[in-house]
Amino acid sequence: MGFETVHPEFISFEDQLQEMTDKSLQVVLEDVDSHTISVALKQLTKNARRKIMENLPEDRREPIIDNNTFMVSFREIDVQAAVERIKSRF
């Protein structure tokens, strides 16, 4: 018995981001509020943060950059919840 498919819950959020086309990610991010994106970015690597920011319209980037500049820390449970809200749109 082989493992032909991998269950989505076993694929990391960052792996999913890297596999998405820019257009697909743009569609996902349309439905996610800026605060959720700001919180989720705290957990991500530089490459994943860059991919998300590059796929946001310019008018949405500034508030997220501002939020991340002034919001120093989040509870881990809040970061995980933000990531899960984004993943639920995939």
C-alpha positions as CSV (number, residue, x, y, z in Angstrom):
1,M,0.0,0.0,0.0
2,G,1.6,3.3,-1.1
3,F,1.1,6.9,-0.1
4,E,0.0,8.5,-3.3
5,T,-1.7,11.5,-1.7
6,V,-0.8,13.6,1.3
7,H,-3.6,14.8,3.5
8,P,-3.8,18.6,3.4
9,E,-3.3,18.9,7.2
10,F,0.1,17.4,6.8
11,I,1.3,20.0,4.4
12,S,2.7,23.1,6.0
13,F,1.1,26.4,5.4
14,E,4.3,27.7,3.9
15,D,4.5,24.7,1.5
16,Q,1.0,25.4,0.4
17,L,1.9,29.1,-0.2
18,Q,4.9,28.2,-2.3
19,E,2.8,25.8,-4.4
20,M,0.1,28.3,-5.1
21,T,0.1,30.4,-8.3
22,D,0.2,34.2,-7.7
23,K,-3.4,34.5,-9.1
24,S,-4.7,31.8,-6.8
25,L,-3.1,33.5,-3.8
26,Q,-4.5,36.9,-4.8
27,V,-8.0,35.3,-4.9
28,V,-7.5,33.8,-1.4
29,L,-6.2,37.1,0.0
30,E,-9.1,39.1,-1.3
31,D,-11.3,37.5,1.4
32,V,-8.9,37.8,4.3
33,D,-8.9,40.9,6.4
34,S,-5.7,42.9,6.9
35,H,-5.5,42.2,10.6
36,T,-5.6,38.5,10.1
37,I,-2.8,38.7,7.5
38,S,-0.7,40.9,9.8
39,V,-1.0,38.4,12.6
40,A,-0.3,35.4,10.3
41,L,2.8,37.1,8.9
42,K,4.5,37.0,12.3
43,Q,4.9,33.2,12.0
44,L,6.1,33.0,8.5
45,T,9.6,33.0,6.9
46,K,10.9,35.9,5.0
47,N,10.1,34.2,1.7
48,A,6.5,33.4,2.6
49,R,6.0,37.0,3.9
50,R,7.4,38.3,0.7
51,K,5.1,36.1,-1.4
52,I,2.0,37.3,0.5
53,M,2.9,40.9,0.4
54,E,3.8,40.8,-3.4
55,N,0.3,39.4,-4.0
56,L,-1.6,42.0,-2.2
57,P,-2.8,45.2,-3.9
58,E,-0.6,48.1,-3.0
59,D,-3.4,49.9,-1.1
60,R,-3.6,46.8,1.3
61,R,0.1,46.6,1.9
62,E,0.6,49.8,3.8
63,P,-1.8,49.0,6.6
64,I,-0.3,45.6,7.0
65,I,3.3,47.0,7.1
66,D,2.1,49.6,9.7
67,N,0.4,46.9,11.8
68,N,3.5,44.7,11.8
69,T,5.7,47.7,12.7
70,F,3.7,48.5,15.8
71,M,2.4,45.1,16.9
72,V,5.3,43.6,18.6
73,S,3.9,40.4,20.0
74,F,1.0,38.1,19.6
75,R,-0.1,35.1,21.6
76,E,0.8,31.9,19.7
77,I,-2.8,30.8,19.7
78,D,-3.8,34.0,17.9
79,V,-1.1,33.5,15.3
80,Q,-2.3,29.9,14.7
81,A,-5.9,31.1,14.5
82,A,-4.9,33.7,11.8
83,V,-3.0,31.1,9.8
84,E,-6.0,28.7,10.0
85,R,-8.4,31.4,8.8
86,I,-6.2,32.0,5.7
87,K,-5.7,28.2,5.1
88,S,-9.5,27.7,5.2
89,R,-9.7,29.8,2.1
90,F,-7.4,27.5,0.1
